[in-house]
């Protein structure tokens, strides 16, 4: 969606005008027909509430939309403003209108508030229609641009910053939404190479021969049953001080997860195209950081595999040797994400020596049972890092909830024939998965694991997304970097 700034509403000359309204009282100056209609329909300005009316100007009829932004001094003001913008595009995306003017001057928005409304509008307008060939006219997107009228000083700069993050979210959604015959390890890398061209980020790719030489037996074991070759992708953004240790983001990128030999049930298996949501979030966050030229050193690593059953596939009971030298008895080939991440974690530590590590993964169904689709889970060996992530999640809207790590859980992974099993017992499944990953953190490096299994895909529209890929994790990581560096 195109966003254009113009000096005033008259210069915009639209047929559809939107105003953002605070909750509690309709502002003075509304056309009488619109004001009376809003009162009659009980429009009060609650977050996301919409009222539409019409008025005449110079013989022409203008469509006026009022979007509720909640209470002025509410702690959730930023989210409410995003919800107002999202509600506008949700209503008018397929309305036949091609352009909407956002009357910022009459709405009384400052620069950051205007950017929040535009962020919500932009994110909610995203939809993946690449494979739709038979849409009815009323299903086709028509709203292509928003004209921002009368914005205050600084609004364009605020939007330029926010736009970079929105672009990162959209890229993540694109990667997650694509089917597994389109996005697989090699094409994931190619898609990233195209999108990062000209950004200043450096991309490093490891093929299977290179990973074999490094001893990544766990990651390569997961991909053995697939015709698609596995890959490691590292995206380096060094916008901070020269020589300063980077922050590392590590994403699970299982581009399709059949379960392998421990095959999943057929119903719902199509959803497993989004089992690369952690890697997708890392790629989107790195794009956002590069586009806004963040003053930080960050490395994003994506472990990319496809988990399929085949004569060469890893079997339950096999033992694999990880890059760290530790051995794993694989009791269930559907607990594959941790096998991908453990080698990626070892590599990122030895290659880049990061100051802090955050991994993101659609790791366990147990996390979805525990938290549903309202929060992602976070586990950490460092209280400060955990607090930073929790705070960033609250600010960005990508909410997290902390879970424990403890030696009592760690014992549940002990194997009689190897250093560890890849699964524990039925209970505490998300915790034992995190305990598994913790065994690969070296030298007490501050590390956090975010299990986002319930967050990357939604079967119903949300505040700033339609059904499907949500882009969860991009804004979390971007806000985390903003809050903990000079960026």
Buried (B, 14 or more C-beta within 10 A) or exposed (E): BEBEBBEEBEEBBBEBBBBBBBBEEBBEEBBEEBBEBBEEEEBBBBBBBBBBBEBEEEEEEBBBBBBBBBBEEBEBBBBBBBBBBBBBBBBBBBBEBBBBBBBBBBBBBBBBBBBBBBBBBBBBBBBBEEEEEEEEEEEEBBBEEBBBBBBBEEBBEBBEBBBBBBBBBBBBBBBBBBEBEBBBBBBBBEBBEEBBEEBEBEBEBBBBEEBEEBBBBBBBBBBBBBEBBBBBBBBBBBBBEEEEBBBBBBBBBBBBBBBBBBBBEEEEBEEBBBBBBBBBBBBBBBBBBBBBBBEBBBBBBBBBBBBBBEEEBBBBEBBBBBBBEBBBBBBBBBBBBBBBBBBBBBBBBEBBEBBBBBBBBBBBEBBBEBBEBEBBBBBBBBEEBBEBBBBBBBBBBBBBBBBEBEEEBBEBBEBEEBBBBBBBEEEBBBBBBBBBBBBBBEEEBBBBBBBBBBBBBBEEEBBBBBEBBBBBBBBBBBBBBBBBBEB
